[in-house]
Amino acid sequence: MRNQSFNFDEALKQLQSGKNLLGTDGILTPLIKQLTEAALQAEIEHSLSTTSIDTRKNGYTRKTVKSTSGQFELKTSRDRSGAFEPQLIKRGY
């Protein structure tokens, strides 16, 4: 999965050309995805730094999320022990 930054200039051009803001191919969907992945990353890093369990990050997993802005796939960190429970988007959501 490529890590792309949201391009505001490109988004403005797309908006001016009439592209939808929301939806699977919406202008804002990549930004929402990027922000959600960053929040989940910060959440696991905080959890790992404050837990008494001896664990660490152990790769990534993919999670498909359906939202009002459309459906998109997230790349989420996981921990070796499996003790981390994300709060932003719970397991099985």
C-alpha positions as CSV (number, residue, x, y, z in Angstrom):
1,M,0.0,0.0,0.0
2,R,1.4,3.4,-0.9
3,N,1.7,6.2,1.6
4,Q,0.4,9.3,-0.2
5,S,0.0,12.7,1.2
6,F,-3.2,14.6,0.5
7,N,-2.7,17.0,-2.4
8,F,-4.7,20.2,-1.7
9,D,-4.0,21.7,-5.1
10,E,-5.2,18.6,-6.9
11,A,-8.2,18.4,-4.6
12,L,-9.1,22.0,-5.5
13,K,-8.8,21.2,-9.3
14,Q,-11.0,18.2,-8.8
15,L,-13.6,20.3,-6.9
16,Q,-13.6,22.9,-9.6
17,S,-14.1,20.2,-12.3
18,G,-17.3,19.0,-10.4
19,K,-15.9,15.8,-8.7
20,N,-17.9,14.8,-5.6
21,L,-16.4,15.6,-2.2
22,L,-17.5,12.3,-0.6
23,G,-17.9,8.7,-1.7
24,T,-15.5,6.0,-2.7
25,D,-13.7,8.2,-5.2
26,G,-14.5,11.5,-3.5
27,I,-12.1,14.3,-3.1
28,L,-12.0,14.1,0.7
29,T,-11.8,10.3,1.0
30,P,-7.9,10.1,0.8
31,L,-7.6,12.9,3.4
32,I,-10.0,11.1,5.8
33,K,-8.0,7.8,5.3
34,Q,-4.7,9.5,5.9
35,L,-6.0,11.2,9.1
36,T,-7.5,8.0,10.4
37,E,-4.3,6.0,9.8
38,A,-2.3,8.7,11.6
39,A,-4.6,8.7,14.5
40,L,-4.6,4.9,14.8
41,Q,-0.8,4.9,14.6
42,A,-0.6,7.5,17.4
43,E,-3.1,5.5,19.4
44,I,-1.0,2.3,19.3
45,E,2.3,4.1,20.0
46,H,0.7,5.8,23.1
47,S,-0.7,2.4,24.2
48,L,2.6,0.6,23.8
49,S,4.5,3.4,25.7
50,T,2.2,3.3,28.7
51,T,1.4,-0.4,29.1
52,S,3.1,-2.8,31.5
53,I,2.8,-5.7,29.1
54,D,6.0,-6.5,27.3
55,T,4.9,-6.1,23.7
56,R,5.8,-4.1,20.6
57,K,4.5,-3.4,17.1
58,N,4.4,-6.5,14.9
59,G,3.5,-5.4,11.3
60,Y,0.3,-4.2,9.8
61,T,-3.1,-5.5,8.9
62,R,-5.7,-4.1,6.6
63,K,-9.2,-3.1,7.6
64,T,-12.0,-2.0,5.3
65,V,-14.0,0.8,6.7
66,K,-17.4,2.0,5.5
67,S,-18.1,5.6,6.4
68,T,-20.3,8.5,5.3
69,S,-17.4,9.6,3.0
70,G,-17.3,6.2,1.3
71,Q,-15.5,2.8,1.7
72,F,-11.8,2.7,2.0
73,E,-9.0,0.4,3.3
74,L,-6.9,1.3,6.2
75,K,-3.4,0.0,7.0
76,T,-3.4,-0.5,10.8
77,S,-0.5,-1.4,13.1
78,R,-0.8,-4.5,15.3
79,D,1.0,-5.5,18.5
80,R,2.8,-8.7,19.0
81,S,0.8,-9.8,22.1
82,G,-2.6,-8.9,20.5
83,A,-3.5,-6.9,23.7
84,F,-4.0,-3.5,21.9
85,E,-7.6,-2.6,21.4
86,P,-8.0,0.5,19.2
87,Q,-10.6,3.0,20.4
88,L,-11.0,5.0,17.3
89,I,-12.1,2.1,15.2
90,K,-12.8,-1.0,17.3
91,R,-11.9,-4.5,16.2
92,G,-14.5,-6.1,14.1
93,Y,-16.0,-2.8,13.1
